[in-house]
Amino acid sequence: MTSDRPAVERLRDYLQSLSPQARAMLTAELERAVLRGEADAGCDLVLQELRRTMRAAAQPTPRVLYGARRFFIPLEPFLFEGPADHKRLGRLARASLDPIWQWIGRDLMPAEAKALTEDIERAFLAEDPVKADQLARALHDRAVQHIKAAIAALGTSEKARRRFTVQVGTPRAVDDVTTLMRILAIRDRLADLARRLPDHIRAFEHEYVDQVKGHIEAARKALQKYPSQPADLCLFGLIMVSNRLAVPWQLIRIATRAAESDDVARIASTPYAVAVDIVLNDLEYVVGELRAELKVGRPVASLLKAMHDAARGLRTEIKLSADSRWSRQIGAIRGAVSNLLSAELETTAGRVRRLLRPRPANEIVPGSLLDAIDVQDAEARVDLVGACRHYASELAVSEVTLRTCSELTQYLETGTKILLDALRHAEDAERPFRQSQLDAAVRFCRTIFGTDYASVLAKAADAAVQANPAERRAARA
């Protein structure tokens, strides 16, 4: 029987029934989930009630993980959800935060981190957000100093860098903590810039480009006395702009606007050339996503469109010379995409033929069907062919796409007629298998020929199934 009491009251009763050790463990695990970006919608409510219960019980709450969450707030616009070993310019994998925090508290500045996070916790429990914020800022400042010293101590020693990677516990340790340091060093300017930027930019046209450029210029000028920080402000500021663009590749327009030209050399001479680097680096990341999605057979049409549009936009809005670094980078990206897609496309027609091959009755196990996983895999590949027809030119797969489409078109046009005839003549034992072949053919034809063609084929298959025994005998005669 379900209780009529509110869910929050039942949650409080449950939390009060836990031992202090269990409450502390549950709190730590939930906060780690939040830090990793794995928490669900109810996590904050449970954490809130846990804290209330622990305060009411006068239970000590040495939770450094709240301090971690507060410490990493400035990084939020620069986090991504992919694997920690992926390289993304000016960004950190969310999965890297927990190891970095452990390293800060264990190796980088253990005494200071412990004292400041405990002070932050006490300020939070006392509901004094101003003091908690001041303490977090102090923790940021100390971390920046310590990280700068730790990176400088590595020098060029590969042995020291390998040891550092083991200590930090992330695949790209030096890059990760350097990115963290650079963001924290200019966190106030970035926060101010974030407040001034539009929340969402549907089309990055001249009006928005000039507005955004003006905000970034003002922030850069305020940092001129610090050698590296204006460039960092430009990089991280443009990443925040990219996050707000409906079409992220349009970020390059701020570079062409700053150069007042589409010439590569003039663009490269401006501070905003990094916008092109950001777009290209994001494209390289999408190639990794494409590889992962193809491996598990998920739809990739949206990824192909994003890459197609970005490649076309780069080539259209920038006059890329053949020997430029950006041109070579685009060429490498297109080559990687072409290799990935070609490997999938070249096997598609063969998979379809194996599934739809007309079989003699003695090869069909009575009552059997096509394997659903095999059909699903083949359909995903046929859908990939359909998507590539729209984006083949920019993705360097025009030839293989045209050839695969031609093979599929020819085979489906002739093969479905043979399958219909076989279904019409089928005995009861073999009919389920032949029906499953036609069902698969309908799914493939929907992509290659369109919905109308697939609908007509499905109706023809239904008619073949409904043929009475006398008609089948007459047809065989």
Helices and strands as residue ranges (DSSP letters): H 7-17, H 20-36, H 43-56, H 64-71, G 73-78, E 79-80, E 92-93, G 94-96, H 97-103, I 104-108, H 110-125, H 129-154, H 158-168, H 173-185, H 187-196, H 206-221, H 229-243, G 248-251, H 252-259, H 264-268, G 271-273, H 274-296, H 301-317, H 325-345, H 348-356, G 361-363, H 372-391, H 398-425, H 431-448, H 451-465, H 469-476
